[in-house]
Amino acid sequence: MDLTTPAAPASIDVSQSIAHTRGYWVTVFSRLRRDKTTIFFGSVLLLIVLMAIFAPFIAPADPFKANIARRLKEIGFPGHPLGTDQTGRDMLSRLIYGGRLSLFMGVTPVVGALAIGGLLGVLAGYIGGKLNMAIMRTMDIFYAFPSVLLAIAISGALGGGINNAILSLTVVFIPPIARVAESVTTQVRSLDYVEAARASGASSLRIVRVHVLANVLGAIFVYATSLISVSIILASGLSFLGLGTKPPQPEWGLMLNELRQAIYVNPYVAALPGVMIFMTSLSFNLLSDGLRSAMDLKT
């Protein structure tokens, strides 16, 4: 018997799978371009990110320079378009610089959880059996706790600080990402082209890398994007409670904490960090919804 004969159908299946994948993503991007809501909030998010990146060139003043004589000035005060905080520091500059830490503390835990939870979920979904049971039951233990309480408990046990806050949020987001990755991988591993690749003698590593990941990373990535909005809120909450960023660093959650007494004197200025948190979280959330809708070609 010629052992090379099964390889021909497998190669055809691979080329067809690649062509199908390319056509799928072209359709996804085409649908995204027609979604005005996603484009608008994606543009808002891009603007916030660019402001954070180029903060030294955009900020009109030193975000750390205090001036007690100009404390809690109203919005539109000469030289301070968005007023000043409780120590007279320029609010616009601190909001721009604050985006750096807030975005970093919001995105980094999700990226770390995506790498760890995605790997665990794909392994559990593809291999199955006892490994699936061990990984997923461990994830269920962490998943059983409310995310806010778990983040506060871990960060409180480790002590305050940016690194410990990021670590605690990473632990919080690993279980949900792992569950999504396991669910999607379990569906993909039984599809025809995966069975054809397995029958052709392809190694498990190659099957996962070429066939499985290409079809599960999109769904996992979209879900992880939706978690960034939650991560930004939780990171701001930890800083508000004193378990994240420490003064005098500008960070939106910490700024809310510092201005909470000023709400009775100048409520509009005190609310500005909350507005930034709301707008950034909303933009990430709606961008994720737009990506999910664009990737669901059945709708």
Order of alpha helices (4+ residues) and beta strands (2+ residues): alpha-alpha-alpha-alpha-alpha-alpha-alpha-alpha-alpha-alpha-alpha
